[in-house]
Amino acid sequence: MKIKDLPENMNLGKVKVKTPDGKVGTWKSQWCKGVWLTPENPETPGQIIPVFVEDLKETLEWEVLEII
């Protein structure tokens, strides 16, 4: 399933995704040029990483791995 397949009004804050370049994490927030993900890494709990995009619409093609 991809993000575009989720209900239109769904809160993505509990969605674990995989980006086209293989980054995996839980969606935390977004801005016009990217998304903040929390990766699953027990060595760095609470870490948040930015994933930059040209257009936020690109994220609609990201794979949904899990809805927490």
C-alpha positions in Angstrom: 0.0 0.0 0.0 1.1 3.5 -0.7 0.4 6.8 1.2 -2.0 7.8 -1.6 -4.1 4.7 -0.8 -4.8 5.8 2.8 -8.0 7.7 3.7 -7.7 11.4 2.8 -8.1 12.8 6.3 -5.8 10.2 8.0 -3.2 11.5 10.5 0.1 10.3 9.2 1.8 10.6 12.6 1.3 6.9 13.3 2.3 5.6 9.8 5.6 3.8 9.3 6.9 4.4 5.7 9.6 3.4 3.4 11.0 6.1 1.0 12.1 5.3 -2.5 15.8 5.5 -1.4 15.2 2.9 1.4 14.8 5.1 4.5 12.4 3.6 6.9 10.7 5.5 9.8 7.5 6.8 11.3 6.1 10.0 9.8 6.3 12.7 12.4 5.8 16.0 10.6 6.2 17.6 7.2 6.9 20.9 5.5 6.7 22.0 1.9 10.1 20.5 1.0 10.3 17.4 3.2 9.2 15.1 5.9 10.5 14.4 9.4 10.9 10.7 10.1 11.7 8.9 13.3 13.9 5.9 12.4 13.8 2.6 14.2 17.2 2.6 15.8 17.5 1.5 19.4 21.0 3.2 19.6 19.5 6.6 19.0 16.1 6.8 20.5 14.1 9.9 19.7 16.2 10.8 16.7 14.4 12.6 13.9 15.7 12.8 10.4 14.7 15.1 7.5 13.8 13.6 4.2 13.9 16.2 1.5 11.7 16.2 -1.6 11.2 18.6 -4.5 7.4 18.5 -4.0 5.5 17.1 -1.1 3.2 15.2 -3.5 6.2 12.8 -4.1 5.5 11.3 -0.7 2.1 10.0 -2.0 4.2 7.2 -3.7 6.0 6.2 -0.5 5.3 2.7 0.7 3.2 2.2 3.9 4.8 -0.5 6.1 2.6 -0.3 9.2 -0.1 1.8 10.8 0.8 2.0 14.5 
